[in-house]
Amino acid sequence: MSCIDLSPLRKNFPALNIEVNGRKRIYFDGAGGTQLPQSVINAMVNYMIYDNGNYGGYFDTSIETDKMLIEVRESIADFINAPIWKEVLIGPNMTTLTFSLVWAYSKEIKSGDEILISRMGHGGNIDAWKSLEHYGAVVKYLEINKEDCTLDYEMASRLISPKTKLIAIGLASNATGTINDVKKLSKMAHDVGAVIFVDAVHFAPHLPIDVIDLDADFITCSAYKFFGPHVGFLWGKMEHLEKINPYRPWPEYSDVPSKYVLGTPNMEGIAGVIAAIEYIAEIGVNFGRKFKKNYKGFTGRRLELKKAMSAIGEYELNLGIRLNRELRSIEGLRVYGITDESRFNWRCPTFSFTLEGYTSADICKKMNREGIFVWNGEEGFGALELVKYLNLLEKGGLLRISIEHYNTIEEIDRFLEVLNTLA
């Protein structure tokens, strides 16, 4: 068990001090959106006071905004180990960016081209690529093993063929926490000339991302899932970004990343994203020393970010083990996903379950009265296809508790105390 204790970082999050009936709120809703440290809030306010302006002008606030638009791309490139900042595209969120890419990608689709998607994926990933059926694409599901909600890789190897144009997969399931072997799927895809699109939204706040190691072609994530505001990012290999001809204003302009900009970005949000990346890097400086040996060749902020995410992963692992053991001991409760702790390197600390006699909404309302925020999943928290596949809609869906590095053992015990009054 790890001796890393990240609970001192809680002081950075003002929301954690809000009380309900004399008890501090407990936020186990991070998979839907994390809380923000004060430094991120300050950065957004400071931008709106001192630098608020549109980009492309010859006056101070516009010049500073131009610099910030480069800086945020550099920050995200460091976070995911992207080769160059120009490969980072900005948008409102993962779903909007994905649909925009699919819209552009529709020009590449020929009748009979096959798109493979995962049953565990978020609707923003599944339904975006399914829309290519309108252009003649054949969409096929990569199914899962129902007993532990892991991807069926044998099925994937059978389905992937020279007809495969693209594979869309989540790096981690936001419903079950399952981490998919994207590196294996990338090789399968590239062996037949296909590309792979990865939704890393749920994975991003928990463990290090390295796009070079994964060898993905596209990866998307949203900052509001890693302690920032509502801004999304899409990274793509430059060879693809240069080739694709997206729909856009002023189509005569074709440089990357400018040709992917649809309207004015959320500038104050972008200022917050830069601060969120700096907040994570500081975790690496203060808590990540033991992980330095794991990242030979990394220096500067890229090294600190990798150390930080390793420290977060180790801290959250201990919380996840505690929660998993206690949930599995409750009669009538079933956890969906990997529950074997020896395989927890293939899951994020997100646990979804059903409890006999209660719907997920019942439990959420009970928890809310106690100041504990968890997610009801009648529609699968965006993972609707998975919930339907598991025949859970008629049972009221899944109850989801998602652990972040600002959570504690004491909060988990409080959640379990309330849950046991139901069980």
SELOPA-374458 format. One record per residue (C-alpha): z, y, x; residue number from 1. Coordinates in Angstrom, 1 decimal, padded with zeros to 4 digits. Example, Ala and Ser with C-alpha at 12.3 -4.5 7.8 and 13.67 -1.06 7.14 Angstrom:
2
r Z: 007.8; Y: -004.5; X: 012.3; seq: 1
r Z: 007.1; Y: -001.1; X: 013.7; seq: 2
This chain:
423
r Z: 000.0; Y: 000.0; X: 000.0; seq: 1
r Z: -000.8; Y: 003.5; X: 001.2; seq: 2
r Z: 001.8; Y: 006.0; X: 002.4; seq: 3
r Z: -000.5; Y: 008.9; X: 001.5; seq: 4
r Z: 001.1; Y: 011.2; X: -001.0; seq: 5
r Z: -001.2; Y: 013.8; X: -002.5; seq: 6
r Z: 001.3; Y: 015.0; X: -005.1; seq: 7
r Z: 002.0; Y: 018.2; X: -003.0; seq: 8
r Z: -001.5; Y: 019.3; X: -004.1; seq: 9
r Z: -000.4; Y: 019.6; X: -007.7; seq: 10
r Z: 000.9; Y: 023.1; X: -006.9; seq: 11
r Z: -002.7; Y: 024.3; X: -006.6; seq: 12
r Z: -003.4; Y: 023.5; X: -010.3; seq: 13
r Z: -001.9; Y: 026.0; X: -012.7; seq: 14
r Z: -002.8; Y: 023.9; X: -015.8; seq: 15
r Z: -000.3; Y: 021.2; X: -014.6; seq: 16
r Z: 002.6; Y: 023.6; X: -015.3; seq: 17
r Z: 001.9; Y: 024.1; X: -019.0; seq: 18
r Z: 004.6; Y: 022.4; X: -021.1; seq: 19
r Z: 004.5; Y: 020.7; X: -024.5; seq: 20
r Z: 007.9; Y: 020.3; X: -026.2; seq: 21
r Z: 009.7; Y: 020.7; X: -022.9; seq: 22
r Z: 007.5; Y: 018.3; X: -021.0; seq: 23
r Z: 004.6; Y: 019.2; X: -018.7; seq: 24
r Z: 001.2; Y: 018.3; X: -019.9; seq: 25
r Z: -000.3; Y: 015.1; X: -018.5; seq: 26
r Z: -004.0; Y: 015.2; X: -017.9; seq: 27
r Z: -005.6; Y: 011.7; X: -017.9; seq: 28
r Z: -008.9; Y: 013.2; X: -019.2; seq: 29
r Z: -010.5; Y: 013.8; X: -015.8; seq: 30
r Z: -013.5; Y: 011.7; X: -016.5; seq: 31
r Z: -014.5; Y: 014.2; X: -019.1; seq: 32
r Z: -013.7; Y: 017.2; X: -016.9; seq: 33
r Z: -011.1; Y: 017.8; X: -014.2; seq: 34
r Z: -008.6; Y: 020.7; X: -013.9; seq: 35
r Z: -009.3; Y: 023.6; X: -011.5; seq: 36
r Z: -007.2; Y: 024.7; X: -008.5; seq: 37
r Z: -006.2; Y: 028.4; X: -008.5; seq: 38
r Z: -008.6; Y: 029.0; X: -005.5; seq: 39
r Z: -011.6; Y: 028.1; X: -007.7; seq: 40
r Z: -010.4; Y: 030.3; X: -010.5; seq: 41
r Z: -009.9; Y: 033.2; X: -008.1; seq: 42
r Z: -013.4; Y: 032.8; X: -006.6; seq: 43
r Z: -015.0; Y: 033.1; X: -010.0; seq: 44
r Z: -013.0; Y: 036.2; X: -010.9; seq: 45
r Z: -013.7; Y: 037.8; X: -007.5; seq: 46
r Z: -017.4; Y: 037.2; X: -007.9; seq: 47
r Z: -017.4; Y: 038.8; X: -011.3; seq: 48
r Z: -015.5; Y: 041.9; X: -009.9; seq: 49
r Z: -017.1; Y: 042.4; X: -006.6; seq: 50
r Z: -020.5; Y: 040.6; X: -006.4; seq: 51
r Z: -021.7; Y: 040.2; X: -010.0; seq: 52
r Z: -025.5; Y: 040.6; X: -010.0; seq: 53
r Z: -028.8; Y: 038.8; X: -010.4; seq: 54
r Z: -030.6; Y: 037.4; X: -007.4; seq: 55
r Z: -033.7; Y: 038.8; X: -005.7; seq: 56
r Z: -032.9; Y: 042.5; X: -005.5; seq: 57
r Z: -032.4; Y: 045.0; X: -002.7; seq: 58
r Z: -028.9; Y: 046.1; X: -003.5; seq: 59
r Z: -025.5; Y: 044.8; X: -002.3; seq: 60
r Z: -024.5; Y: 042.6; X: -005.2; seq: 61
r Z: -027.9; Y: 041.0; X: -005.4; seq: 62
r Z: -028.1; Y: 040.4; X: -001.7; seq: 63
r Z: -024.6; Y: 038.7; X: -001.8; seq: 64
r Z: -025.7; Y: 036.6; X: -004.7; seq: 65
r Z: -028.8; Y: 035.5; X: -002.8; seq: 66
r Z: -026.6; Y: 034.4; X: 000.1; seq: 67
r Z: -024.3; Y: 032.6; X: -002.3; seq: 68
r Z: -027.2; Y: 030.6; X: -003.8; seq: 69
r Z: -027.9; Y: 029.2; X: -000.3; seq: 70
r Z: -024.2; Y: 028.7; X: 000.5; seq: 71
r Z: -023.6; Y: 026.6; X: -002.6; seq: 72
r Z: -026.6; Y: 024.4; X: -001.7; seq: 73
r Z: -025.2; Y: 024.0; X: 001.8; seq: 74
r Z: -021.8; Y: 023.1; X: 000.3; seq: 75
r Z: -023.2; Y: 020.4; X: -001.9; seq: 76
r Z: -025.4; Y: 019.1; X: 000.9; seq: 77
r Z: -022.3; Y: 018.7; X: 003.0; seq: 78
r Z: -020.4; Y: 017.0; X: 000.2; seq: 79
r Z: -023.1; Y: 014.3; X: -000.3; seq: 80
r Z: -024.4; Y: 014.3; X: 003.3; seq: 81
r Z: -027.9; Y: 015.5; X: 002.3; seq: 82
r Z: -030.2; Y: 016.2; X: 005.2; seq: 83
r Z: -031.0; Y: 019.8; X: 004.2; seq: 84
r Z: -029.8; Y: 022.3; X: 001.7; seq: 85
r Z: -033.2; Y: 023.0; X: 000.2; seq: 86
r Z: -033.1; Y: 019.5; X: -001.4; seq: 87
r Z: -030.3; Y: 020.6; X: -003.7; seq: 88
r Z: -031.3; Y: 021.8; X: -007.1; seq: 89
r Z: -029.0; Y: 023.8; X: -009.5; seq: 90
r Z: -028.6; Y: 023.5; X: -013.2; seq: 91
r Z: -026.0; Y: 023.6; X: -016.0; seq: 92
r Z: -025.0; Y: 019.9; X: -015.8; seq: 93
r Z: -026.3; Y: 016.4; X: -015.0; seq: 94
r Z: -027.8; Y: 015.9; X: -018.4; seq: 95
r Z: -029.9; Y: 019.0; X: -018.5; seq: 96
r Z: -031.1; Y: 018.5; X: -014.9; seq: 97
r Z: -032.0; Y: 014.8; X: -015.6; seq: 98
r Z: -034.0; Y: 015.7; X: -018.7; seq: 99
r Z: -035.8; Y: 018.5; X: -016.8; seq: 100
r Z: -036.7; Y: 016.0; X: -014.1; seq: 101
r Z: -037.9; Y: 013.4; X: -016.6; seq: 102
r Z: -040.0; Y: 016.1; X: -018.3; seq: 103
r Z: -041.7; Y: 016.8; X: -014.9; seq: 104
r Z: -041.9; Y: 013.1; X: -014.1; seq: 105
r Z: -043.8; Y: 012.4; X: -017.3; seq: 106
r Z: -046.9; Y: 013.6; X: -015.6; seq: 107
r Z: -046.6; Y: 010.7; X: -013.2; seq: 108
r Z: -046.3; Y: 008.0; X: -015.9; seq: 109
r Z: -049.1; Y: 005.7; X: -016.8; seq: 110
r Z: -049.2; Y: 003.2; X: -019.7; seq: 111
r Z: -047.4; Y: 000.0; X: -018.6; seq: 112
r Z: -045.3; Y: 001.6; X: -015.9; seq: 113
r Z: -041.8; Y: 000.1; X: -016.1; seq: 114
r Z: -038.5; Y: 002.0; X: -016.1; seq: 115
r Z: -035.3; Y: 000.0; X: -015.5; seq: 116
r Z: -032.0; Y: 001.5; X: -016.8; seq: 117
r Z: -028.4; Y: 000.2; X: -016.9; seq: 118
r Z: -026.6; Y: -000.7; X: -020.0; seq: 119
r Z: -023.5; Y: 000.8; X: -018.5; seq: 120
r Z: -025.2; Y: 004.2; X: -018.0; seq: 121
r Z: -024.3; Y: 007.5; X: -019.5; seq: 122
r Z: -026.5; Y: 008.6; X: -022.4; seq: 123
r Z: -027.7; Y: 011.5; X: -020.3; seq: 124
r Z: -029.2; Y: 009.0; X: -017.9; seq: 125
r Z: -030.3; Y: 006.3; X: -020.4; seq: 126
r Z: -031.9; Y: 008.5; X: -023.1; seq: 127
r Z: -033.6; Y: 010.8; X: -020.7; seq: 128
r Z: -035.6; Y: 008.0; X: -019.1; seq: 129
r Z: -036.1; Y: 006.2; X: -022.4; seq: 130
r Z: -038.0; Y: 009.3; X: -023.5; seq: 131
r Z: -040.8; Y: 008.2; X: -021.2; seq: 132
r Z: -041.7; Y: 005.5; X: -023.7; seq: 133
r Z: -043.6; Y: 008.3; X: -025.5; seq: 134
r Z: -045.9; Y: 008.4; X: -022.5; seq: 135
r Z: -046.5; Y: 004.7; X: -022.4; seq: 136
r Z: -043.7; Y: 003.6; X: -020.1; seq: 137
r Z: -042.0; Y: 000.2; X: -020.8; seq: 138
r Z: -038.2; Y: 000.6; X: -020.6; seq: 139
r Z: -036.1; Y: -002.4; X: -019.7; seq: 140
r Z: -032.3; Y: -002.8; X: -019.5; seq: 141
r Z: -030.4; Y: -004.2; X: -016.5; seq: 142
r Z: -027.7; Y: -006.1; X: -018.4; seq: 143
r Z: -024.1; Y: -006.6; X: -017.4; seq: 144
r Z: -021.7; Y: -009.5; X: -017.0; seq: 145
r Z: -019.5; Y: -009.1; X: -020.1; seq: 146
r Z: -016.4; Y: -010.6; X: -018.6; seq: 147
r Z: -015.9; Y: -007.9; X: -016.0; seq: 148
r Z: -018.6; Y: -005.3; X: -016.9; seq: 149
r Z: -020.4; Y: -005.6; X: -013.6; seq: 150
r Z: -024.2; Y: -005.4; X: -013.2; seq: 151
r Z: -026.2; Y: -008.6; X: -013.3; seq: 152
r Z: -027.9; Y: -008.3; X: -009.9; seq: 153
r Z: -029.7; Y: -011.6; X: -010.3; seq: 154
r Z: -031.3; Y: -010.2; X: -013.5; seq: 155
r Z: -032.2; Y: -007.1; X: -011.6; seq: 156
r Z: -034.0; Y: -009.1; X: -008.9; seq: 157
r Z: -036.0; Y: -010.8; X: -011.6; seq: 158
r Z: -036.9; Y: -007.6; X: -013.5; seq: 159
r Z: -037.9; Y: -005.5; X: -010.5; seq: 160
r Z: -041.6; Y: -006.0; X: -009.8; seq: 161
r Z: -044.7; Y: -004.1; X: -008.6; seq: 162
r Z: -044.8; Y: -002.6; X: -012.2; seq: 163
r Z: -041.5; Y: -000.9; X: -011.7; seq: 164
r Z: -041.9; Y: 002.8; X: -011.3; seq: 165
r Z: -038.2; Y: 003.9; X: -011.3; seq: 166
r Z: -034.7; Y: 002.5; X: -011.6; seq: 167
r Z: -032.0; Y: 004.8; X: -013.2; seq: 168
r Z: -028.5; Y: 003.7; X: -012.5; seq: 169
r Z: -025.0; Y: 005.1; X: -012.4; seq: 170
r Z: -023.1; Y: 005.0; X: -009.1; seq: 171
r Z: -020.0; Y: 004.4; X: -011.2; seq: 172
r Z: -019.5; Y: 003.8; X: -014.9; seq: 173
r Z: -017.6; Y: 006.5; X: -016.7; seq: 174
r Z: -016.4; Y: 003.9; X: -019.3; seq: 175
r Z: -015.2; Y: 001.0; X: -017.2; seq: 176
r Z: -015.0; Y: 002.5; X: -013.7; seq: 177
r Z: -017.4; Y: -000.2; X: -012.3; seq: 178
r Z: -019.1; Y: 000.9; X: -009.0; seq: 179
r Z: -022.7; Y: -000.3; X: -008.8; seq: 180
r Z: -024.2; Y: -001.5; X: -005.6; seq: 181
r Z: -026.8; Y: 001.3; X: -005.3; seq: 182
r Z: -027.6; Y: 000.4; X: -001.7; seq: 183
r Z: -028.7; Y: -003.0; X: -002.8; seq: 184
r Z: -030.7; Y: -001.7; X: -005.7; seq: 185
r Z: -032.4; Y: 001.0; X: -003.5; seq: 186
r Z: -033.7; Y: -001.7; X: -001.2; seq: 187
r Z: -035.0; Y: -003.7; X: -004.2; seq: 188
r Z: -036.7; Y: -000.6; X: -005.6; seq: 189
r Z: -038.3; Y: 000.5; X: -002.3; seq: 190
r Z: -039.6; Y: -003.0; X: -001.6; seq: 191
r Z: -041.9; Y: -002.7; X: -004.6; seq: 192
r Z: -042.7; Y: 001.0; X: -004.1; seq: 193
r Z: -040.3; Y: 002.3; X: -006.9; seq: 194
r Z: -037.8; Y: 005.1; X: -006.7; seq: 195
r Z: -034.2; Y: 005.1; X: -007.7; seq: 196
r Z: -032.4; Y: 007.8; X: -009.6; seq: 197
r Z: -028.5; Y: 007.8; X: -009.4; seq: 198
r Z: -026.0; Y: 009.4; X: -011.7; seq: 199
r Z: -023.0; Y: 010.1; X: -009.4; seq: 200
r Z: -021.1; Y: 012.3; X: -011.9; seq: 201
r Z: -018.2; Y: 009.9; X: -012.4; seq: 202
r Z: -018.1; Y: 008.7; X: -008.8; seq: 203
r Z: -018.0; Y: 012.1; X: -007.2; seq: 204
r Z: -014.3; Y: 013.0; X: -007.5; seq: 205
r Z: -013.0; Y: 009.7; X: -006.3; seq: 206
r Z: -014.8; Y: 008.5; X: -003.2; seq: 207
r Z: -017.2; Y: 009.7; X: -000.5; seq: 208
r Z: -020.9; Y: 010.0; X: -001.3; seq: 209
r Z: -023.6; Y: 009.6; X: 001.4; seq: 210
r Z: -027.1; Y: 009.9; X: 000.1; seq: 211
r Z: -028.5; Y: 008.8; X: 003.5; seq: 212
r Z: -026.5; Y: 005.6; X: 003.5; seq: 213
r Z: -027.3; Y: 004.8; X: -000.2; seq: 214
r Z: -031.0; Y: 005.5; X: 000.5; seq: 215
r Z: -031.4; Y: 006.8; X: -003.1; seq: 216
r Z: -034.3; Y: 009.1; X: -004.0; seq: 217
r Z: -032.4; Y: 011.3; X: -006.4; seq: 218
r Z: -028.7; Y: 011.8; X: -007.0; seq: 219
r Z: -027.1; Y: 014.1; X: -009.6; seq: 220
r Z: -023.5; Y: 015.2; X: -010.1; seq: 221
r Z: -021.6; Y: 017.9; X: -012.0; seq: 222
r Z: -019.0; Y: 020.2; X: -010.4; seq: 223
r Z: -016.7; Y: 020.2; X: -013.4; seq: 224
r Z: -016.0; Y: 016.6; X: -012.6; seq: 225
r Z: -014.8; Y: 017.4; X: -009.0; seq: 226
r Z: -012.4; Y: 020.4; X: -009.7; seq: 227
r Z: -015.1; Y: 023.0; X: -010.2; seq: 228
r Z: -016.6; Y: 024.9; X: -013.1; seq: 229
r Z: -019.5; Y: 023.8; X: -015.4; seq: 230
r Z: -022.4; Y: 023.7; X: -012.9; seq: 231
r Z: -024.6; Y: 020.7; X: -012.1; seq: 232
r Z: -026.6; Y: 019.6; X: -009.1; seq: 233
r Z: -029.6; Y: 017.3; X: -008.5; seq: 234
r Z: -030.5; Y: 016.2; X: -005.0; seq: 235
r Z: -033.8; Y: 014.7; X: -004.2; seq: 236
r Z: -035.7; Y: 013.6; X: -001.1; seq: 237
r Z: -038.0; Y: 016.5; X: 000.0; seq: 238
r Z: -041.0; Y: 014.2; X: -000.2; seq: 239
r Z: -040.5; Y: 013.8; X: -003.9; seq: 240
r Z: -039.5; Y: 017.4; X: -004.6; seq: 241
r Z: -042.6; Y: 018.7; X: -003.0; seq: 242
r Z: -044.9; Y: 016.2; X: -004.8; seq: 243
r Z: -043.5; Y: 016.7; X: -008.3; seq: 244
r Z: -045.0; Y: 019.6; X: -010.3; seq: 245
r Z: -042.3; Y: 020.6; X: -012.8; seq: 246
r Z: -042.9; Y: 022.7; X: -015.9; seq: 247
r Z: -041.6; Y: 026.2; X: -015.0; seq: 248
r Z: -042.3; Y: 030.0; X: -015.4; seq: 249
r Z: -044.7; Y: 031.4; X: -012.8; seq: 250
r Z: -046.3; Y: 028.0; X: -011.9; seq: 251
r Z: -048.2; Y: 029.6; X: -009.0; seq: 252
r Z: -044.9; Y: 029.6; X: -007.1; seq: 253
r Z: -044.4; Y: 026.1; X: -005.6; seq: 254
r Z: -041.8; Y: 026.3; X: -002.9; seq: 255
r Z: -038.7; Y: 024.1; X: -003.0; seq: 256
r Z: -036.1; Y: 024.6; X: -004.5; seq: 257
r Z: -037.3; Y: 027.8; X: -006.2; seq: 258
r Z: -039.9; Y: 026.0; X: -008.4; seq: 259
r Z: -037.1; Y: 024.0; X: -010.1; seq: 260
r Z: -035.2; Y: 027.1; X: -011.2; seq: 261
r Z: -035.3; Y: 027.6; X: -014.9; seq: 262
r Z: -033.7; Y: 031.0; X: -015.6; seq: 263
r Z: -030.7; Y: 032.7; X: -014.1; seq: 264
r Z: -028.0; Y: 030.3; X: -012.9; seq: 265
r Z: -024.3; Y: 030.5; X: -013.7; seq: 266
r Z: -023.5; Y: 032.8; X: -010.8; seq: 267
r Z: -019.7; Y: 033.0; X: -011.2; seq: 268
r Z: -019.7; Y: 029.2; X: -011.7; seq: 269
r Z: -021.5; Y: 028.8; X: -008.4; seq: 270
r Z: -018.9; Y: 030.9; X: -006.7; seq: 271
r Z: -016.3; Y: 028.5; X: -008.1; seq: 272
r Z: -018.3; Y: 025.5; X: -006.8; seq: 273
r Z: -018.2; Y: 026.8; X: -003.3; seq: 274
r Z: -014.4; Y: 027.2; X: -003.6; seq: 275
r Z: -014.1; Y: 023.7; X: -005.0; seq: 276
r Z: -015.8; Y: 022.2; X: -002.0; seq: 277
r Z: -013.6; Y: 024.2; X: 000.3; seq: 278
r Z: -010.5; Y: 023.0; X: -001.6; seq: 279
r Z: -011.7; Y: 019.4; X: -001.0; seq: 280
r Z: -012.4; Y: 020.0; X: 002.6; seq: 281
r Z: -008.8; Y: 021.3; X: 003.1; seq: 282
r Z: -007.5; Y: 018.0; X: 001.8; seq: 283
r Z: -009.4; Y: 016.4; X: 004.7; seq: 284
r Z: -007.8; Y: 018.7; X: 007.2; seq: 285
r Z: -004.3; Y: 018.2; X: 005.9; seq: 286
r Z: -004.3; Y: 014.6; X: 004.7; seq: 287
r Z: -007.3; Y: 012.8; X: 006.1; seq: 288
r Z: -006.5; Y: 012.4; X: 009.8; seq: 289
r Z: -006.3; Y: 008.6; X: 009.6; seq: 290
r Z: -009.8; Y: 008.3; X: 008.3; seq: 291
r Z: -011.5; Y: 010.3; X: 011.1; seq: 292
r Z: -012.4; Y: 007.0; X: 013.0; seq: 293
r Z: -014.4; Y: 005.9; X: 010.0; seq: 294
r Z: -016.9; Y: 008.7; X: 010.3; seq: 295
r Z: -018.3; Y: 008.7; X: 013.8; seq: 296
r Z: -021.1; Y: 011.2; X: 014.1; seq: 297
r Z: -019.7; Y: 013.5; X: 011.4; seq: 298
r Z: -018.4; Y: 016.9; X: 012.4; seq: 299
r Z: -017.2; Y: 020.1; X: 010.8; seq: 300
r Z: -017.0; Y: 020.4; X: 007.0; seq: 301
r Z: -019.0; Y: 017.2; X: 006.5; seq: 302
r Z: -016.3; Y: 015.3; X: 008.4; seq: 303
r Z: -013.5; Y: 016.9; X: 006.5; seq: 304
r Z: -015.1; Y: 016.2; X: 003.2; seq: 305
r Z: -015.5; Y: 012.5; X: 004.0; seq: 306
r Z: -011.9; Y: 012.3; X: 005.2; seq: 307
r Z: -010.7; Y: 014.1; X: 002.1; seq: 308
r Z: -012.5; Y: 011.7; X: -000.3; seq: 309
r Z: -011.2; Y: 008.7; X: 001.6; seq: 310
r Z: -007.7; Y: 010.1; X: 001.3; seq: 311
r Z: -008.2; Y: 010.7; X: -002.4; seq: 312
r Z: -009.6; Y: 007.2; X: -002.8; seq: 313
r Z: -006.7; Y: 005.6; X: -001.1; seq: 314
r Z: -004.1; Y: 007.6; X: -003.1; seq: 315
r Z: -005.8; Y: 006.9; X: -006.4; seq: 316
r Z: -006.1; Y: 003.2; X: -005.6; seq: 317
r Z: -002.3; Y: 002.8; X: -005.6; seq: 318
r Z: -002.1; Y: 004.6; X: -009.0; seq: 319
r Z: -004.8; Y: 002.4; X: -010.4; seq: 320
r Z: -003.1; Y: -000.8; X: -009.2; seq: 321
r Z: 000.1; Y: 000.3; X: -011.0; seq: 322
r Z: -001.7; Y: 001.1; X: -014.2; seq: 323
r Z: -003.8; Y: -002.0; X: -014.2; seq: 324
r Z: -000.8; Y: -004.3; X: -013.7; seq: 325
r Z: 001.2; Y: -002.7; X: -016.5; seq: 326
r Z: -001.7; Y: -002.6; X: -019.0; seq: 327
r Z: -002.5; Y: -006.3; X: -018.4; seq: 328
r Z: 001.1; Y: -007.2; X: -019.3; seq: 329
r Z: 000.9; Y: -005.7; X: -022.8; seq: 330
r Z: 000.3; Y: -008.2; X: -025.5; seq: 331
r Z: -002.8; Y: -007.5; X: -027.6; seq: 332
r Z: -004.3; Y: -005.1; X: -025.0; seq: 333
r Z: -007.6; Y: -005.8; X: -023.2; seq: 334
r Z: -008.8; Y: -003.9; X: -020.2; seq: 335
r Z: -012.6; Y: -003.7; X: -019.8; seq: 336
r Z: -014.0; Y: -003.8; X: -016.3; seq: 337
r Z: -012.8; Y: -005.2; X: -013.0; seq: 338
r Z: -009.1; Y: -006.2; X: -013.2; seq: 339
r Z: -008.9; Y: -008.3; X: -010.1; seq: 340
r Z: -007.2; Y: -006.0; X: -007.6; seq: 341
r Z: -008.8; Y: -007.7; X: -004.6; seq: 342
r Z: -012.1; Y: -006.3; X: -006.0; seq: 343
r Z: -010.9; Y: -002.7; X: -006.6; seq: 344
r Z: -013.2; Y: -001.4; X: -003.9; seq: 345
r Z: -015.9; Y: -001.9; X: -006.7; seq: 346
r Z: -014.1; Y: 000.2; X: -009.3; seq: 347
r Z: -013.0; Y: 003.8; X: -009.8; seq: 348
r Z: -009.5; Y: 004.5; X: -011.2; seq: 349
r Z: -010.8; Y: 004.8; X: -014.8; seq: 350
r Z: -009.4; Y: 002.2; X: -017.2; seq: 351
r Z: -010.7; Y: 001.7; X: -020.7; seq: 352
r Z: -009.0; Y: -000.7; X: -023.2; seq: 353
r Z: -008.5; Y: -001.8; X: -026.7; seq: 354
r Z: -005.2; Y: -002.4; X: -028.4; seq: 355
r Z: -004.9; Y: -004.7; X: -031.4; seq: 356
r Z: -004.1; Y: -002.8; X: -034.6; seq: 357
r Z: -005.1; Y: 000.6; X: -033.3; seq: 358
r Z: -008.3; Y: 002.5; X: -032.9; seq: 359
r Z: -008.8; Y: 004.7; X: -029.8; seq: 360
r Z: -008.4; Y: 007.8; X: -032.0; seq: 361
r Z: -005.0; Y: 006.5; X: -033.3; seq: 362
r Z: -003.8; Y: 006.2; X: -029.7; seq: 363
r Z: -005.2; Y: 009.5; X: -028.6; seq: 364
r Z: -003.5; Y: 011.4; X: -031.4; seq: 365
r Z: -000.2; Y: 009.7; X: -030.7; seq: 366
r Z: -000.5; Y: 010.6; X: -027.0; seq: 367
r Z: -001.5; Y: 014.2; X: -027.8; seq: 368
r Z: 001.7; Y: 014.7; X: -029.7; seq: 369
r Z: 003.5; Y: 013.7; X: -026.5; seq: 370
r Z: 001.4; Y: 016.1; X: -024.4; seq: 371
r Z: -000.6; Y: 013.3; X: -022.8; seq: 372
r Z: -004.4; Y: 013.9; X: -022.9; seq: 373
r Z: -006.6; Y: 010.7; X: -022.9; seq: 374
r Z: -010.0; Y: 010.1; X: -024.3; seq: 375
r Z: -011.0; Y: 008.4; X: -027.5; seq: 376
r Z: -014.2; Y: 006.5; X: -027.3; seq: 377
r Z: -015.6; Y: 005.8; X: -030.7; seq: 378
r Z: -019.0; Y: 006.6; X: -029.2; seq: 379
r Z: -018.2; Y: 005.5; X: -025.7; seq: 380
r Z: -017.6; Y: 008.8; X: -024.0; seq: 381
r Z: -021.3; Y: 009.1; X: -023.6; seq: 382
r Z: -021.6; Y: 005.3; X: -022.7; seq: 383
r Z: -022.7; Y: 004.5; X: -026.3; seq: 384
r Z: -025.1; Y: 001.6; X: -025.2; seq: 385
r Z: -022.2; Y: -000.2; X: -023.5; seq: 386
r Z: -019.8; Y: 000.1; X: -026.4; seq: 387
r Z: -022.5; Y: -001.2; X: -028.8; seq: 388
r Z: -023.3; Y: -004.0; X: -026.4; seq: 389
r Z: -019.6; Y: -005.0; X: -026.3; seq: 390
r Z: -019.4; Y: -004.8; X: -030.2; seq: 391
r Z: -016.6; Y: -002.3; X: -030.1; seq: 392
r Z: -017.9; Y: 000.4; X: -032.4; seq: 393
r Z: -016.4; Y: -001.3; X: -035.5; seq: 394
r Z: -013.1; Y: -001.6; X: -033.7; seq: 395
r Z: -012.8; Y: 002.1; X: -033.0; seq: 396
r Z: -014.2; Y: 002.1; X: -029.5; seq: 397
r Z: -012.4; Y: 002.2; X: -026.2; seq: 398
r Z: -009.3; Y: 004.2; X: -025.1; seq: 399
r Z: -009.9; Y: 005.7; X: -021.7; seq: 400
r Z: -007.4; Y: 006.9; X: -019.1; seq: 401
r Z: -008.9; Y: 008.4; X: -016.0; seq: 402
r Z: -006.8; Y: 009.0; X: -012.9; seq: 403
r Z: -007.4; Y: 012.0; X: -010.6; seq: 404
r Z: -005.7; Y: 012.9; X: -007.3; seq: 405
r Z: -003.4; Y: 015.4; X: -009.1; seq: 406
r Z: -001.9; Y: 012.6; X: -011.2; seq: 407
r Z: 001.3; Y: 010.8; X: -010.2; seq: 408
r Z: 003.1; Y: 007.4; X: -010.7; seq: 409
r Z: 005.6; Y: 009.2; X: -012.9; seq: 410
r Z: 002.8; Y: 010.4; X: -015.2; seq: 411
r Z: 001.5; Y: 006.9; X: -015.5; seq: 412
r Z: 004.9; Y: 005.5; X: -016.3; seq: 413
r Z: 005.3; Y: 008.2; X: -019.0; seq: 414
r Z: 001.9; Y: 007.2; X: -020.5; seq: 415
r Z: 003.0; Y: 003.5; X: -020.5; seq: 416
r Z: 006.3; Y: 004.4; X: -022.1; seq: 417
r Z: 004.6; Y: 006.0; X: -025.0; seq: 418
r Z: 001.9; Y: 003.2; X: -025.2; seq: 419
r Z: 004.6; Y: 000.5; X: -025.4; seq: 420
r Z: 006.1; Y: 002.2; X: -028.5; seq: 421
r Z: 002.8; Y: 001.2; X: -030.1; seq: 422
r Z: 002.3; Y: -002.2; X: -028.6; seq: 423
